[in-house]
Amino acid sequence: MRVGEVRDLSSAPSARALDHELSLRADPKATRVARHWVMRVAAGAGIGGTLNQVIEVLTGELVADAMRLGGADRQVQVGVRFETHGVRVAVTGPGVHMPTQSTATSLALVEALANEWGTWPQPDGSRTVWFEVDT
C-alpha cells in the first residue's frame, strides 16, 4: 500500500503552477512521508542545509495538523513551487473553523520561520495553508 502518490508537474500546465505535488491519504506514516518527500524535492532543486530543514519541519507541521483535523477518509495535498526568490509550499487538507492548540502551535512555528505565509478556504470545505522561505 502506497502512502503518497507523487506527481511531477514541472512540464505540465497547471492552474496552480506547482512544480511538484504529493497526495497523501490517512496513514500514521503520512507526515514522515511528506517530510522526506519535500526534503528530497528541495535538495533536487539545490536547496540544502538549514533552509532544507526549515522547509521539512514546516511542511511536516502543516501535514500533521491536516491529518489530525480530518476523519478516516481525509486526504492531504502538498505542493511545492520554486520561484526566483524562494520556495513556496502549500498544504491543502480538511478545514477547521477554530484553531486547536496543535494548529495554533504549528502556525506560530510557521510564522516564526517562514518569510511569508497565509491560509485560504477552498470551495469543498478544505483549507490551504502556504508558506514561503527565501533562498
C-alpha positions as semicolon CSV with decimal commas, in nm:
position;residue;x (nm);y (nm);z (nm)
1;M;0,000;0,000;0,000
2;R;0,142;0,338;-0,103
3;V;0,103;0,619;0,145
4;G;0,163;0,900;-0,102
5;E;0,126;0,938;-0,474
6;V;0,389;1,166;-0,626
7;R;0,328;1,361;-0,944
8;D;0,596;1,568;-1,117
9;L;0,417;1,867;-1,263
10;S;0,718;2,059;-1,390
11;S;0,631;2,001;-1,757
12;A;0,250;2,002;-1,729
13;P;0,040;2,316;-1,749
14;S;-0,126;2,379;-1,415
15;A;-0,359;2,647;-1,285
16;R;-0,178;2,629;-0,953
17;A;0,166;2,643;-1,118
18;L;0,314;2,385;-0,883
19;D;0,644;2,222;-0,966
20;H;0,572;1,910;-0,760
21;E;0,269;1,769;-0,582
22;L;0,219;1,488;-0,332
23;S;-0,118;1,336;-0,245
24;L;-0,146;1,165;0,094
25;R;-0,423;0,952;0,241
26;A;-0,488;0,900;0,610
27;D;-0,199;0,699;0,746
28;P;0,018;0,722;1,058
29;K;0,324;0,749;0,831
30;A;0,189;1,034;0,617
31;T;0,369;1,315;0,797
32;R;0,702;1,135;0,777
33;V;0,644;1,060;0,409
34;A;0,569;1,428;0,342
35;R;0,878;1,546;0,531
36;H;1,112;1,310;0,345
37;W;0,949;1,389;0,012
38;V;0,974;1,767;0,046
39;M;1,332;1,735;0,169
40;R;1,427;1,534;-0,143
41;V;1,240;1,773;-0,375
42;A;1,418;2,075;-0,223
43;A;1,755;1,900;-0,237
44;G;1,692;1,816;-0,602
45;A;1,648;2,188;-0,666
46;G;1,981;2,260;-0,499
47;I;1,843;2,367;-0,161
48;G;2,032;2,215;0,128
49;G;2,141;2,279;0,484
50;T;1,932;2,477;0,726
51;L;1,692;2,605;0,462
52;N;1,606;2,250;0,358
53;Q;1,546;2,160;0,723
54;V;1,315;2,460;0,774
55;I;1,109;2,356;0,470
56;E;1,095;1,999;0,601
57;V;0,985;2,095;0,953
58;L;0,719;2,343;0,843
59;T;0,576;2,101;0,588
60;G;0,564;1,826;0,850
61;E;0,381;2,051;1,096
62;L;0,116;2,152;0,844
63;V;0,063;1,796;0,718
64;A;0,033;1,665;1,075
65;D;-0,230;1,930;1,151
66;A;-0,427;1,847;0,838
67;M;-0,417;1,476;0,921
68;R;-0,540;1,541;1,277
69;L;-0,831;1,755;1,159
70;G;-0,986;1,510;0,915
71;G;-1,171;1,185;0,953
72;A;-1,072;0,840;0,835
73;D;-1,125;0,940;0,471
74;R;-0,904;1,251;0,492
75;Q;-0,667;1,334;0,212
76;V;-0,396;1,597;0,209
77;Q;-0,224;1,759;-0,089
78;V;0,126;1,904;-0,062
79;G;0,252;2,127;-0,340
80;V;0,595;2,281;-0,392
81;R;0,672;2,569;-0,622
82;F;1,020;2,704;-0,686
83;E;1,033;3,074;-0,759
84;T;1,325;3,305;-0,833
85;H;1,334;3,437;-0,478
86;G;1,238;3,127;-0,282
87;V;1,025;2,820;-0,229
88;R;0,650;2,807;-0,169
89;V;0,489;2,504;-0,005
90;A;0,109;2,471;0,008
91;V;-0,073;2,209;0,217
92;T;-0,441;2,153;0,146
93;G;-0,650;1,939;0,378
94;P;-0,960;1,926;0,595
95;G;-1,081;2,269;0,705
96;V;-1,115;2,395;1,057
97;H;-1,324;2,679;1,196
98;M;-1,142;2,731;1,525
99;P;-0,772;2,653;1,563
100;T;-0,686;2,382;1,810
101;Q;-0,384;2,407;2,038
102;S;-0,181;2,194;1,798
103;T;-0,269;2,406;1,492
104;A;-0,200;2,726;1,684
105;T;0,143;2,593;1,781
106;S;0,220;2,487;1,424
107;L;0,108;2,821;1,282
108;A;0,324;3,004;1,538
109;L;0,620;2,799;1,416
110;V;0,533;2,880;1,053
111;E;0,508;3,249;1,138
112;A;0,844;3,243;1,315
113;L;1,040;3,055;1,045
114;A;0,875;3,146;0,713
115;N;0,926;3,474;0,530
116;E;0,558;3,481;0,433
117;W;0,257;3,259;0,494
118;G;-0,116;3,258;0,462
119;T;-0,429;3,046;0,454
120;W;-0,746;3,038;0,248
121;P;-1,060;2,824;0,239
122;Q;-1,135;2,601;-0,057
123;P;-1,482;2,562;-0,214
124;D;-1,505;2,199;-0,094
125;G;-1,464;2,298;0,273
126;S;-1,096;2,216;0,292
127;R;-0,834;2,482;0,352
128;T;-0,489;2,559;0,217
129;V;-0,205;2,683;0,433
130;W;0,102;2,801;0,245
131;F;0,441;2,937;0,338
132;E;0,737;3,082;0,155
133;V;1,102;3,081;0,251
134;D;1,359;3,293;0,068
135;T;1,652;3,111;-0,087
